[in-house]
């Protein structure tokens, strides 16, 4: 069993892109979180009993539909908080992701500050909605 630190999983099929996100988070959170990079076919490595888990879903770098991914993640850890990362900047395109069960959304290349704010927000039981959506 892992130690009692919150766990962040990054789900990405593009290893380089996923590694950049992982390093960004590692730098931001230091040793406060366990951070793992997984490909979409390795989602079964997500523990259903992790202490406070967040899954960052890099939809740009995945080969499955958002609906299929969100359903599969809900089955492996129903208490995990989900943060979607995509190219969408329109409420019309992002709202359905929240309806499917995500807890936060960040644009495809978030700053370290935005990514850490999203993680903190969803772990505090609050949805994270980027400022560019709240301005509309």
N, C-alpha and C positions, 0 to 999 in steps of 0.2 A: 504494500500500500504506500502511496506517495505521502509526503509530509503534508501538513495542514496549511498549505499556501494556496491561494486562488490559482486556478489553472487557465491559461489562455491557449487555445488551439487555433492555428491558422490553417484553413482549408484552401489549398491552392494546387493546381496541377502544373503550374509553371514554377519550377524549383527556384530559379533566380529571383523572380518577383516575390515569391513566398519568403525567401531568405532575407530579402531587403526589409520586408515587413517585420519579420522575426527580430532582426537586428535593431530596428527602430524601437520595437517594444522592449527588447532586452536592455537597451540603453536608457529608455524612459523609466522602466520599473526596477532595474537592477536585479536584486535577488528577492524581491517581494512576491514574485509570481513564478510559477513553473510555466515555461512557454515551449510549445511543441508545434512543429510544422508537419502537416499531413497532406497527402494527396487524397483526392475524393474516394479512391478505392480503398483507402485505409481508415475510413471513418469508424470502422468497428474497433479501432484502438482507443476510441474515446470512452473513458470509463463512465458507467452510469452512476457511480458513487463519488465522483470528484467533489471536493470541497469548493464551492463557488466557482463554477466554470463558465468561461466565455468562449464562444466559437466565432471567430472572424471568418466570414465566408467571402472569399475573393471570387465573385461571380464572373469577373472578366476572364479569369484563368481556370475556369472549370468547364468540363465537357458534358454537364448534365443541366437540366432545366432548374430554375430556382425552386419551383414547386417540388420537384423530386428530391432536391437536396434538403430543403427545409423539412419535408416529411421524414426523410431518412435520419436526419439529425435529431428530430423530436423523439424518434423511437429509441435511439441509443442513449440519450440523456435528456429526459423531458424537463429537467430543472435548469439546464444550461441556458444562458442568455445568448442570443444570436445577434451579431452585428453584420449587416450586409455591406459589401463594398462593390460599387458598380459605377458605370459611366453616366447613369441617369441623373438629371438635374431637374426633372419635372415631377411635380406632385402627382400628376396623373400616372406616371410610371412607377413611382416609389410607394405610393399608398398601398397598392396590392401586395407588396412585400410585407408591410406591417400587418395587413389582413391575413397573410399566410402564417404569421407568427414571429417575425423578427422583432427585436427589441431596440435596435439602433441602426442607423444608416450613415455611412461616410462615403464621400466621393472617391473615385478610384485612386487618387494619390493624396491621401490625407497628410497633413502635417503631424508631427509627433504630438503636438498639443491637442489637436482635434482627436487623434486616435486615443490618447490617454483619457481625454474628457469623455469620450464615448464609453470606454471600458468602465471608468468610475461611475458614470451615470447608470448603466445597465446593472452594475453590481449593487447600486443603491435602489434598485427596483424602479427606476425611472427610464422611460424611453428616451433615446438620444435622437433628436431631430436636428440636422444641421441648420445653421443660421440662414443659409441661402433658401431654405424651404419656409422658414418662419417669416421671412420678409415678404412672402407672397400672399 
